[in-house]
Amino acid sequence: MAANVSATIRDNNVGTQAFPGTTILWTFTTINIHGQNFAYVDRHFSAAFENELDDQWTLLDNFGNTFIVTYNMDPLNPKLTNGWKDLEKIYIDQIVDSYVQLRYVGGSRFQITCFVGQCEPHNKESFLLGAATHPRTALYAVKLTKSQAQASHLDLNVRFGDIIRSLEMDVVYLLARRSGVECKLLVSRTKRSTKFGQGWRQFCVDNQLKEGDRVPFEVDHVQKHCIIEVFINGCNCDVVKSINLD
């Protein structure tokens, strides 16, 4: 029986002493694909921290090895390019088609754990399907202020608001790990304004949202789904949470 990846990651997780005085802000997992000179980055993470990520990231592994990698600065198709394959120079042939977990601590710095051994082929296929294809979904992320976390509504930016209005719906369903809440849409055609209205406050309470939380929203604008998935501080985004290797 194969090991459960989620449990393995918890067992191997390094503490924040790797970067003293820091806190892990977001966690995601990628796969070091054999023969591929780049790594995919989680789109939800890229959206959540779009305004602060630099084009050079510092990765520090459990053994004190430091890697400088280039981030392509593309939130729609985020990748790590130059420097990524330096990991293989340290781990030799041990991380071919293997999981690599990245834990963001701010300042484009990451603690990483490389998991020796290949992932299951069907898990690799599923990962590539989600990461490599052009997204049919739209993402909008907000770092909540105190007033937004306590308000009765949430203003959306113009681009995401236009997409939400294109759904031609009066209500949407905000779906997160803790709860799903029906939320009324407040649309002003004259001001080109779109808001999450009645239901937003309940969603904040149910999910214990607070000032500083990173909250990406994702909606399928091709199928025009009324369900909007919400990824609070990375919840539900980590690929290993949906993988069962038992």
ABEGO torsion letter per residue (X at the ends): XBBBAAAAAAAABBBAAABBGBBBABBBBBBBBBGBABBBBBAAAAAAAAAABBABBBBBBAAGBBBBBBBAGBAABBBBBBGAAAAAAAAEAAABGBBBBBBBAEGGBBBBBBBBEBBBAAAAAAAAAAAABBBABBBBBBBBBAAAAABABBBBBAAAAAAAAAAGBABBBBBBAABBBBBBBBBBAAAGBBBBBBGAAAAAAAAGBBBGBBBBBBBBAAAGBABBBBBBGGBGABAAAABBAX
